[in-house]
Amino acid sequence: MPLLAFETSCDETSAAVVHQNRILSNVVSSQIRLHAQYGGVVPELAAREHLRNLLPVARTALERAGIGAHALEAISATQGPGLPSALMVGLKAAQALAFRLRRPFVGIHHHEAHLYSPWINGDPPAADFENFQANVSLIVSGGHTMLVHVAKDFRLRLLGSTLDDAAGECFDKVGKLMGLPYPAGPSIDRLAEGGDPKAFDFPRPLLQEPDHNFSFSGLKTSVRYFLRDHPDLTGDRHKLRDLCASVQAAIVDVLVGKTIRAACQAAVRCVTASGGVACNRSLRVQLAQACKDQNFCLRLAEPSLCTDNAAMIGILAEQKLKRRSHATSLDSDILPGWRLDQPVHSA
């Protein structure tokens, strides 16, 4: 069942071909350079770039997979959540192709696809669902931070999410205060490597609260006031590294601490992490150590699959068809605010 998937929820244009849990191709065209000059993603520009790039990206994905369009058995695309104008490009293109080829179409929840990306590995990459087990999954990116309990039968339960700024958003906003380029997360990660994470004491928001929600706006505000009171700090390269390490430590401590607590309370033995911020080296190291201490199995999404990509969309769509889920109506619309705990949208 070769399946073509599109992902256009934000600022990556991606197409992938999957077949029997294997990724035959996964092509991603990033718009980071375009949006960096504005300090963030500009929705209208993102949509225009998707319109420009989607067809070439799709052709490349099919060519790399060695499959013609008429050999496809299904089409899928991200239906939500995401930027409305960006989602529209991928969804309507996928629906049009499904209509033309008379193939089933599957609309996919972007966050749900992230949940299964840690189970994709190998060369060529394939989804290891034979060893799938119940887990608590951390999805952490620029727009979202959440904890999800995933049962053995793939049923989902949202445990908690961000009440304000997501972790990645906090990285970017704090980085902007420091004068770092967008996106600031990777820059903070690099600078923090040579810094002292205990040099400056920043708050760990909600870490001691019993629920599974996150909040990073207070940390951002704390850094803003700190820089106001120490205006010359960012000009000192050594102190800037200490500042990056200290801010990163605060964010990572919260992410790791709440994830491990949620896993213990859910009585699972497996933890997974995905999303763009899951590329952060300190998060990966500390989460691995915490899981080792608890004797938990840890599965981290490969860095190439942490950021938005169509491969994870296609893998999930194929699973839904295998589990005999209904195809999504070709008349269905984008769902920009689709929550993970809302019912699955189908025909």
RODO-2510 file (C-alpha; in nm, 4 decimals, decimal comma):
residues 347
     n   res          X          Y          Z
     1     m     0,0000     0,0000     0,0000
     2     p     0,2346     0,2819    -0,1124
     3     l     0,1060     0,6039     0,0441
     4     l     0,2006     0,9656    -0,0302
     5     a     0,1883     1,2104     0,2601
     6     f     0,2078     1,5908     0,2782
     7     e     0,3033     1,8085     0,5765
     8     t     0,2536     2,1880     0,5597
     9     s     0,1383     2,2835     0,9096
    10     c     0,3971     2,5587     0,9630
    11     d     0,7205     2,6453     0,7823
    12     e     0,8410     2,3124     0,6410
    13     t     0,7107     2,1827     0,3106
    14     s     0,7419     1,8061     0,3159
    15     a     0,6323     1,5032     0,1157
    16     a     0,7043     1,1381     0,1880
    17     v     0,6240     0,7946     0,0512
    18     v     0,5734     0,5081     0,2955
    19     h     0,5030     0,1404     0,2353
    20     q     0,4459    -0,1338     0,4943
    21     n     0,5862     0,0767     0,7815
    22     r     0,8958     0,1651     0,5761
    23     i     0,9873     0,5174     0,4690
    24     l     1,0773     0,5038     0,1017
    25     s     1,1424     0,8780     0,0821
    26     n     1,1091     1,1849     0,3023
    27     v     1,1770     1,5239     0,1456
    28     v     1,1707     1,8429     0,3527
    29     s     1,2089     2,1987     0,2247
    30     s     1,2735     2,4375     0,5146
    31     q     1,1814     2,8059     0,5234
    32     i     1,4009     2,9023     0,8206
    33     r     1,6158     3,1485     0,6262
    34     l     1,3109     3,3253     0,4898
    35     h     1,1494     3,3782     0,8299
    36     a     1,4712     3,4442     1,0251
    37     q     1,4827     3,8048     0,9034
    38     y     1,1434     3,8625     1,0680
    39     g     1,2291     3,6887     1,3943
    40     g     0,9511     3,4337     1,3545
    41     v     0,7207     3,2586     1,1089
    42     v     0,5101     3,4914     0,8925
    43     p     0,1950     3,2893     0,8026
    44     e     0,1292     3,4532     0,4651
    45     l     0,4886     3,4037     0,3515
    46     a     0,4812     3,0439     0,4731
    47     a     0,1709     2,9714     0,2656
    48     r     0,3269     3,1242    -0,0461
    49     e     0,6388     2,9131    -0,0037
    50     h     0,4273     2,6004     0,0376
    51     l     0,2493     2,6821    -0,2896
    52     r     0,5858     2,7275    -0,4585
    53     n     0,7535     2,4191    -0,3145
    54     l     0,4883     2,1506    -0,2699
    55     l     0,4782     2,0175    -0,6263
    56     p     0,8595     1,9961    -0,6686
    57     v     0,8928     1,8353    -0,3245
    58     a     0,6208     1,5802    -0,4056
    59     r     0,7832     1,4938    -0,7397
    60     t     1,1189     1,4442    -0,5695
    61     a     0,9618     1,2198    -0,3049
    62     l     0,8027     0,9994    -0,5710
    63     e     1,1246     0,9848    -0,7733
    64     r     1,3338     0,8841    -0,4725
    65     a     1,0812     0,6173    -0,3819
    66     g     1,0812     0,4878    -0,7397
    67     i     0,7032     0,5040    -0,7531
    68     g     0,4695     0,6684    -1,0033
    69     a     0,1629     0,8549    -0,8853
    70     h    -0,0757     0,5931    -1,0246
    71     a     0,0919     0,3240    -0,8101
    72     l    -0,0163     0,5024    -0,4935
    73     e    -0,2912     0,3375    -0,2909
    74     a    -0,3701     0,6290    -0,0585
    75     i    -0,2975     0,9969     0,0062
    76     s    -0,2645     1,1721     0,3411
    77     a    -0,1901     1,5174     0,4769
    78     t    -0,1759     1,7100     0,8008
    79     q    -0,5262     1,8387     0,8715
    80     g    -0,4401     2,0260     1,1905
    81     p    -0,3404     2,1867     1,4106
    82     g    -0,1269     2,4547     1,2526
    83     l    -0,1311     2,7830     1,0616
    84     p    -0,4595     2,7977     0,8656
    85     s    -0,3149     2,9252     0,5374
    86     a    -0,0263     2,6776     0,5535
    87     l    -0,2487     2,3805     0,6348
    88     m    -0,4791     2,4696     0,3466
    89     v    -0,2063     2,4210     0,0868
    90     g    -0,1158     2,0654     0,1826
    91     l    -0,4666     1,9486     0,2662
    92     k    -0,6324     2,0696    -0,0534
    93     a    -0,3466     1,9409    -0,2699
    94     a    -0,3769     1,5976    -0,1100
    95     q    -0,7549     1,5919    -0,1476
    96     a    -0,7300     1,6957    -0,5119
    97     l    -0,4791     1,4201    -0,5849
    98     a    -0,6896     1,1611    -0,4016
    99     f    -0,9933     1,2692    -0,6049
   100     r    -0,7987     1,2520    -0,9315
   101     l    -0,6555     0,9068    -0,8576
   102     r    -0,9743     0,7812    -0,6875
   103     r    -0,7795     0,6829    -0,3795
   104     p    -0,8723     0,7146    -0,0110
   105     f    -0,7577     1,0271     0,1714
   106     v    -0,6570     1,0361     0,5392
   107     g    -0,6373     1,3599     0,7358
   108     i    -0,3841     1,3371     1,0178
   109     h    -0,3485     1,5152     1,3507
   110     h     0,0002     1,6645     1,3574
   111     h     0,0623     1,5931     1,7260
   112     e    -0,0620     1,2367     1,7017
   113     a     0,1920     1,1767     1,4245
   114     h     0,4705     1,3090     1,6512
   115     l     0,3735     1,0464     1,9094
   116     y     0,4859     0,7632     1,6823
   117     s     0,8014     0,9207     1,5356
   118     p     1,0207     0,7790     1,8181
   119     w     0,9317     0,4299     1,6922
   120     i     1,0856     0,5010     1,3501
   121     n     1,4500     0,4002     1,3146
   122     g     1,6956     0,2000     1,1085
   123     d     1,8410     0,2334     0,7605
   124     p     1,6219     0,2439     0,5640
   125     p     1,3984     0,3846     0,8381
   126     a     1,0942     0,1839     0,9390
   127     a     0,8364     0,1946     1,2178
   128     d     0,9029    -0,0703     1,4826
   129     f     0,5415    -0,1251     1,5851
   130     e     0,6019    -0,4936     1,6604
   131     n     0,7760    -0,3820     1,9794
   132     f     0,5328    -0,0994     2,0537
   133     q     0,4403    -0,0672     2,4193
   134     a     0,2359     0,1643     2,6378
   135     n     0,4244     0,4844     2,7082
   136     v     0,4161     0,8406     2,8301
   137     s     0,5200     1,0679     2,5471
   138     l     0,6643     1,4192     2,5676
   139     i     0,5913     1,6342     2,2624
   140     v     0,7976     1,9489     2,2856
   141     s     0,8334     2,2090     2,0114
   142     g     0,8103     2,5793     1,9370
   143     g     0,4343     2,5809     1,9501
   144     h     0,3461     2,2933     2,1800
   145     t     0,4560     2,1204     2,4989
   146     m     0,2438     1,8301     2,6184
   147     l     0,2448     1,4939     2,7886
   148     v     0,0357     1,2105     2,6456
   149     h    -0,0373     0,8616     2,7739
   150     v    -0,0373     0,6203     2,4793
   151     a    -0,1874     0,2790     2,5494
   152     k    -0,0758    -0,0492     2,3939
   153     d    -0,3748    -0,0357     2,1575
   154     f    -0,2791     0,3186     2,0439
   155     r    -0,5535     0,4881     2,2452
   156     l    -0,4472     0,8347     2,3629
   157     r    -0,5050     1,0344     2,6789
   158     l    -0,3801     1,3908     2,7064
   159     l    -0,2227     1,4304     3,0496
   160     g    -0,1210     1,7948     3,0348
   161     s    -0,0094     2,0748     2,8077
   162     t     0,1310     2,4251     2,8194
   163     l    -0,0789     2,6962     2,9815
   164     d     0,1035     2,9740     2,7960
   165     d     0,4425     2,9684     2,6209
   166     a     0,5680     2,6351     2,4911
   167     a     0,9258     2,5305     2,5695
   168     g     1,0496     2,6031     2,2184
   169     e     0,8751     2,9390     2,2207
   170     c     1,0504     3,0196     2,5473
   171     f     1,3878     2,9287     2,3954
   172     d     1,3227     3,1566     2,0980
   173     k     1,1912     3,4523     2,2993
   174     v     1,4707     3,4333     2,5546
   175     g     1,7209     3,4025     2,2716
   176     k     1,5802     3,7155     2,1115
   177     l     1,6328     3,9019     2,4401
   178     m     1,9952     3,7867     2,4285
   179     g     2,0350     3,9070     2,0713
   180     l     2,0586     3,5581     1,9219
   181     p     1,9231     3,4846     1,5706
   182     y     1,5919     3,3059     1,5099
   183     p     1,5374     3,0236     1,5791
   184     a     1,7321     3,0673     1,9009
   185     g     1,6937     2,7162     2,0421
   186     p     1,9873     2,5619     1,8508
   187     s     2,2080     2,8642     1,9314
   188     i     2,1337     2,8368     2,3038
   189     d     2,2069     2,4640     2,2860
   190     r     2,5483     2,5292     2,1302
   191     l     2,6418     2,8144     2,3636
   192     a     2,5243     2,6265     2,6724
   193     e     2,7718     2,3464     2,6064
   194     g     3,0553     2,5638     2,7356
   195     g     2,8622     2,7298     3,0186
   196     d     2,7840     2,6683     3,3848
   197     p     2,4175     2,5644     3,4305
   198     k     2,4350     2,6710     3,7966
   199     a     2,5756     3,0172     3,7317
   200     f     2,2348     3,1875     3,7521
   201     d     1,9266     3,0669     3,9362
   202     f     1,6077     3,0819     3,7299
   203     p     1,2641     2,9472     3,8291
   204     r     1,1400     2,6005     3,7339
   205     p     0,7716     2,6846     3,6664
   206     l     0,5132     2,4305     3,7892
   207     l     0,7815     2,1682     3,8546
   208     q     0,6508     2,1042     4,2052
   209     e     0,2838     2,1171     4,1070
   210     p     0,1095     1,7764     4,1072
   211     d    -0,0530     1,8187     3,7656
   212     h     0,1102     1,7594     3,4268
   213     n     0,0769     2,1074     3,2794
   214     f     0,3606     2,3383     3,1747
   215     s     0,4166     2,7131     3,1903
   216     f     0,7219     2,8946     3,0594
   217     s     0,6060     3,2578     3,0385
   218     g     0,7262     3,3250     3,3940
   219     l     1,0739     3,1979     3,3105
   220     k     1,0851     3,4233     3,0061
   221     t     0,9852     3,7213     3,2206
   222     s     1,2488     3,6316     3,4794
   223     v     1,5186     3,6371     3,2117
   224     r     1,3877     3,9697     3,0797
   225     y     1,4249     4,1333     3,4238
   226     f     1,7616     3,9672     3,4759
   227     l     1,8931     4,1183     3,1520
   228     r     1,7445     4,4543     3,2443
   229     d     1,9483     4,4490     3,5639
   230     h     2,2609     4,3129     3,3901
   231     p     2,2628     4,4978     3,0540
   232     d     2,6306     4,4301     2,9815
   233     l     2,6158     4,0537     3,0367
   234     t     2,5437     3,9522     2,6762
   235     g     2,8578     4,1340     2,5652
   236     d     3,0716     3,8954     2,7700
   237     r     3,1004     3,5683     2,5759
   238     h     3,1807     3,3629     2,8864
   239     k     2,8870     3,4994     3,0846
   240     l     2,6581     3,4586     2,7843
   241     r     2,7441     3,0885     2,7802
   242     d     2,6641     3,0681     3,1514
   243     l     2,3324     3,2445     3,0915
   244     c     2,2389     3,0064     2,8089
   245     a     2,3345     2,7049     3,0195
   246     s     2,1331     2,8327     3,3171
   247     v     1,8208     2,9060     3,1129
   248     q     1,8462     2,5730     2,9339
   249     a     1,8872     2,3908     3,2656
   250     a     1,5667     2,5483     3,3977
   251     i     1,3663     2,4411     3,0929
   252     v     1,5143     2,0905     3,0777
   253     d     1,4661     2,0307     3,4512
   254     v     1,0942     2,1013     3,4118
   255     l     1,0549     1,8863     3,1012
   256     v     1,2414     1,5890     3,2463
   257     g     1,0967     1,6135     3,5954
   258     k     0,7344     1,6309     3,4869
   259     t     0,7794     1,3595     3,2227
   260     i     0,9282     1,1105     3,4682
   261     r     0,6625     1,1890     3,7280
   262     a     0,3863     1,1355     3,4698
   263     a     0,5361     0,8024     3,3647
   264     c     0,5525     0,6857     3,7250
   265     q     0,1920     0,7848     3,7911
   266     a     0,0719     0,6201     3,4694
   267     a     0,2534     0,2983     3,5673
   268     v     0,4249     0,2606     3,2292
   269     r     0,7795     0,1415     3,1698
   270     c     0,8448     0,3369     2,8517
   271     v     0,9007     0,7082     2,7824
   272     t     0,9247     0,8729     2,4407
   273     a     1,0082     1,2250     2,3261
   274     s     0,9569     1,4038     1,9954
   275     g     0,9183     1,7507     1,8471
   276     g     1,1784     2,0092     1,7494
   277     v     1,3036     2,0762     2,1032
   278     a     1,3702     1,7016     2,1421
   279     c     1,6827     1,7726     1,9347
   280     n     1,8257     1,9605     2,2326
   281     r     2,1317     1,7697     2,3506
   282     s     2,0927     1,8452     2,7193
   283     l     1,7312     1,7279     2,7137
   284     r     1,8280     1,4029     2,5434
   285     v     2,1132     1,3356     2,7889
   286     q     1,9186     1,4199     3,1042
   287     l     1,6056     1,2345     2,9950
   288     a     1,8197     0,9290     2,9195
   289     q     1,9801     0,9440     3,2652
   290     a     1,6467     0,9912     3,4396
   291     c     1,4968     0,6943     3,2550
   292     k     1,7989     0,4831     3,3398
   293     d     1,7578     0,5721     3,7069
   294     q     1,3916     0,4605     3,6930
   295     n     1,4659     0,1547     3,4780
   296     f     1,2429     0,2969     3,2030
   297     c     1,2832     0,2228     2,8347
   298     l     1,3459     0,5480     2,6445
   299     r     1,2756     0,6090     2,2775
   300     l     1,3823     0,9417     2,1288
   301     a     1,2801     1,0502     1,7815
   302     e     1,5717     1,0707     1,5407
   303     p     1,6778     1,4376     1,5011
   304     s     1,5710     1,4331     1,1350
   305     l     1,2215     1,3267     1,2448
   306     c     1,1916     1,5641     1,5412
   307     t     1,1083     1,8636     1,3268
   308     d     0,7982     1,8683     1,1060
   309     n     0,8104     1,6040     0,8335
   310     a     0,5722     1,4079     0,6125
   311     a     0,7184     1,0672     0,6995
   312     m     0,5519     1,0623     1,0402
   313     i     0,2257     1,1752     0,8779
   314     g     0,2401     0,8891     0,6299
   315     i     0,3347     0,6264     0,8897
   316     l     0,0337     0,7168     1,1032
   317     a    -0,2010     0,7352     0,8036
   318     e    -0,0935     0,3871     0,6954
   319     q    -0,1586     0,2559     1,0466
   320     k    -0,5050     0,4062     1,0482
   321     l    -0,5891     0,2374     0,7192
   322     k    -0,4487    -0,0941     0,8456
   323     r    -0,6646    -0,0654     1,1558
   324     r    -0,9598    -0,0123     0,9207
   325     s    -1,0261     0,3426     1,0278
   326     h    -1,2564     0,5316     0,7963
   327     a    -1,0978     0,7466     0,5295
   328     t    -1,1414     1,1211     0,5711
   329     s    -1,3980     1,2950     0,3546
   330     l    -1,2659     1,4818     0,0534
   331     d    -1,4952     1,7650     0,1591
   332     s    -1,3375     1,7981     0,5032
   333     d    -1,1707     2,1245     0,5966
   334     i    -0,8565     2,2212     0,7841
   335     l    -0,8692     2,2065     1,1649
   336     p    -0,6211     2,4749     1,2815
   337     g    -0,7165     2,4399     1,6484
   338     w    -0,7648     2,0619     1,6533
   339     r    -0,6926     1,9396     2,0053
   340     l    -0,5378     1,6013     2,0620
   341     d    -0,8151     1,5080     2,3046
   342     q    -1,0892     1,5823     2,0508
   343     p    -1,2477     1,2909     1,8598
   344     v    -1,0673     1,1732     1,5475
   345     h    -1,2026     1,3549     1,2422
   346     s    -1,3164     1,1121     0,9721
   347     a    -1,5726     1,0725     0,6968
***
